[in-house]
């Protein structure tokens, strides 16, 4: 038998974006829920796009021996001091000039390389040079690039391909990295059906969970998509409780407003604590921010534009903090508007815009403003923020 629904309620708060963001982060910090995750060791080969959990120091020098930087002949520079164009100098291939290729270790007692194009092979036993060499010319000395024990990467560094290569060059094969924060995405609504299902009147294809999971993955998290939860209060509570126990962050999509079938706020409140319900932004006002079982839990609207905006504003900061990283700054540009934009009072509005160049000026043209206009996100190049 289906359990009774909770009583309908109004928004518990109506904070500004700044107030809501500060309260959200400060309350989570007080509960020690934003500390960077403890490290785990992975092979360097598998560390691309992970974040270092401690400084990485070289275990070996690179190169680890003196080696040739060019194809040519290893010589002792003292044997070449008398060479000149007026009096070319011949060197014995048996004892004074030893052939070697780029990267070959330098023979013991030799300190210079003469490039192959700077010698004249006068016979099978000798070469001739017309200028003296200098000490260590065309030689890569031990530790020229990396010295054993030197810092290769600092803590909280996002590992790029070049960083991966530098660790391997320094003899490092295992690196301690931050675990990818697990972000559970819970789609809700009895009207939702999986992509590919036969559609009936009233059905809505569930795509938001893929969208939100992709965003989380781009930030460095590991997204876990749950099955669709119908409009059943007890089932929603069970799913949230499970996600809170098995995730670092849980995101419930839809049901965050104050309608008859909007259970998210009630479920979070019964399971834990609601910190914020309702923020003065458009789109995205019906957001719920709370904590369940020491896990940040967010309820965000079902409309895709609202969901994306709330995900950016309230989930992104958590992922970066758990990874020990600062949020990358968003690129800002100055642009002209082709026409005036009407915006209601009382809420900070985010308008999707298409940015293009007209003459010497950037022009930002608003696209569809509906919270359900998914294609407006596809077409938009940026967001115009109206305080």
KATA-V256723 format. One line per field, one symbol per residue. phi: phi as a letter, one per 30 degrees, with the letter a starting at -180 (. if undefined). psi: psi as a letter, one per 40 degrees, with the letter a starting at -180 (. if undefined). burial: I if it has 16 or more other ideal C-beta (glycine too) atoms within 10 Angstrom, else O. A space follows every 50 residues. Layout:
BEGIN
phi: ???
psi: ???
burial: ???
END
This chain:
BEGIN
phi: .dddddddbcddbbddeddddddedddddechccdedddbcbdeecceic cdcadccdcbdbdcbdbdcbdlbdbcdddcdcdaddbeccbdddbcbcda cejddddejcbabcdddcbcddadcbbbbcaddceidhbcdeiecbceid dcbddicddceddeddddddiccbbdbdddedcdccdbkdddbdejdddb ejdbddbedddddddddddjccdccdddcddbeddddddddddddcbcbb bcciicdbddcccedddddddabccbbjbdbbdjedccbabbhhbdbbcb dddddddddddddcceededdddicddddddbbcbdcdadcdbddjbdcc cdbccbcbiccdbccdcecddcdeddddddcabcccd
psi: hhiiiiiiiihdifiiddddddddddddddefeeiiiiiihiiddeehei hheiihiheiihieihiheihbhhihddeedeiiddgihhhhedddhhii iheiihiheieihhideeihgdaeeiihieiiiihehfhhiheddhhhei hdiiifhhhidddddddddeeheiihihihhhhhhhhiheeiiiheihhi heihhhedddddddddddeeihhhhiihhighdddddddddddddeidhh hhhieeafadegeddddddddbhhdhghigihiedgihhahhffhhhhhi idhddddddddddeddddddddeeiihhhhhiihiiheiihhhiieihih hhihhihhbeihhhhiaieieegdeddddieahhhh.
burial: OOOOOOOOOOIOIIIOIOOIIOOIIOIIOOOOIIOIIOIOOOOIOOIOOI IIIOOIOIOOIIIOOIIIIIIIIIIIIOIIOOIOOOOOIOIOOOOIIIOI OOOOOIOOOIIIIIOOOIIOOOOOOIIOIOOIIOOOIIIIOOOOOIOOOO OIIOOIIOIOOOIIOIIOIIIIOOIIIIIIIIIIIIIIIOOIIOOOOOOO OOOOOIOIIOIIIOIIOOIIIOIIIIOIIOIIIOIIIOIIIOIIOOIIII IIIIIIIOOOIIIIIIIIIOIIOIIIIIIIIIIIIIIIIIIIIOIIIIII IIIIIIIIIIIIIIIIIIIIIIIIIOOOOOOOOOIOOOOOOOOOOOIIII IIIOOOOOOOOOOIIIIOIOIOIIOIIOOIOIIIOOO
END
